[in-house]
């Protein structure tokens, strides 16, 4: 057995596990269905909280519009948030076979809301 690369072939690995030379990973006996449910739940939670975040931008927009004062808001920060959200949406799009899902829509929505705040800040500074 090669101690750096492990036992090599799947048969050698099975023999090593059976003999106790190599420990069986803790996750090896878990059913596959549990992982798929976990991934779906994680995606749903990501979409839920990201969608809630879309609504959380509204008080900032309303406050800046109502007061006309954007001095406490950094365009650099909002451009950074915009870039992070948009690149996350594109990354998710590419890694999902160029198909849209709730996580992509939520990330894109967050990017649009950041863009709206950028526009409001810029408008108050003209």
C-alpha positions in Angstrom: 0.0 0.0 0.0 1.3 3.5 -0.9 0.9 5.6 2.3 0.7 8.8 0.3 -1.8 7.9 -2.4 -3.7 5.2 -0.5 -4.3 1.6 -1.6 -4.7 2.4 -5.3 -7.5 0.3 -6.9 -11.1 0.1 -5.5 -10.5 -3.6 -4.7 -7.3 -2.8 -2.8 -9.2 0.0 -0.9 -12.0 -2.4 0.0 -9.5 -4.9 1.3 -7.7 -2.2 3.3 -11.0 -1.0 4.8 -12.0 -4.6 5.7 -8.7 -5.3 7.3 -8.8 -2.0 9.3 -5.7 -0.6 7.6 -7.8 2.3 6.2 -10.7 3.8 8.1 -14.0 3.9 6.4 -15.2 7.5 5.9 -18.0 8.5 8.3 -20.2 9.5 5.4 -19.8 6.3 3.5 -22.9 4.6 5.0 -25.3 7.5 4.6 -27.9 7.1 1.9 -27.6 9.1 -1.3 -31.1 10.5 -1.0 -30.2 12.4 2.2 -27.6 14.4 0.4 -30.0 15.3 -2.4 -32.6 16.5 0.1 -29.9 18.5 1.9 -28.8 20.1 -1.3 -32.4 21.0 -2.2 -33.1 22.4 1.2 -29.9 24.4 1.2 -30.8 25.9 -2.2 -34.3 26.7 -1.0 -32.9 28.4 2.1 -30.4 30.4 0.0 -33.2 31.5 -2.3 -35.4 32.4 0.7 -32.8 34.5 2.5 -31.5 36.1 -0.7 -35.1 37.0 -1.7 -35.7 38.5 1.7 -32.5 40.5 1.2 -34.0 42.0 -2.0 -36.8 43.5 0.2 -34.2 44.6 2.8 -32.8 47.1 0.3 -36.0 49.0 0.1 -35.7 51.0 3.4 -32.3 52.3 2.3 -33.7 53.4 -1.0 -36.7 55.1 0.7 -34.5 56.8 3.3 -32.2 58.3 0.6 -35.0 59.4 -1.6 -37.0 60.9 1.3 -34.1 62.9 2.8 -32.1 63.5 -0.4 -29.0 62.8 1.7 -26.7 60.0 0.6 -23.6 61.2 2.4 -23.5 58.1 4.6 -23.6 55.7 1.6 -20.5 54.8 -0.3 -20.8 54.2 -4.0 -17.7 52.1 -3.9 -19.4 49.8 -1.3 -22.6 49.5 -3.4 -20.6 48.8 -6.6 -18.8 46.1 -4.7 -22.1 44.5 -3.5 -23.5 44.8 -7.1 -20.4 43.1 -8.6 -20.5 40.3 -6.0 -24.2 39.6 -6.5 -24.0 39.7 -10.3 -20.9 37.5 -10.6 -22.5 35.1 -8.1 -25.6 34.9 -10.4 -23.5 34.3 -13.5 -21.3 31.8 -11.7 -24.4 29.9 -10.5 -25.9 30.1 -14.1 -22.8 28.6 -15.6 -22.5 25.9 -13.0 -26.2 25.0 -13.4 -25.9 24.2 -17.1 -27.1 27.7 -18.1 -30.5 27.0 -16.6 -32.1 29.5 -14.2 -33.1 28.5 -10.7 -34.3 30.3 -7.6 -30.8 31.0 -6.3 -29.8 32.6 -9.6 -32.9 34.7 -9.7 -32.3 35.8 -6.1 -28.7 36.7 -6.8 -29.7 38.6 -9.9 -32.5 40.4 -7.9 -30.0 41.4 -5.3 -27.7 42.8 -8.0 -30.6 44.8 -9.5 -31.4 46.2 -6.0 -27.8 47.3 -5.5 -27.9 49.0 -8.9 -31.1 50.8 -7.8 -29.3 52.1 -4.7 -26.4 53.2 -6.8 -28.7 55.1 -9.1 -30.5 56.8 -6.2 -27.2 57.7 -4.5 -25.9 59.1 -7.8 -29.1 61.0 -8.4 -28.9 62.7 -5.0 -25.3 63.8 -5.7 -26.0 65.5 -9.0 
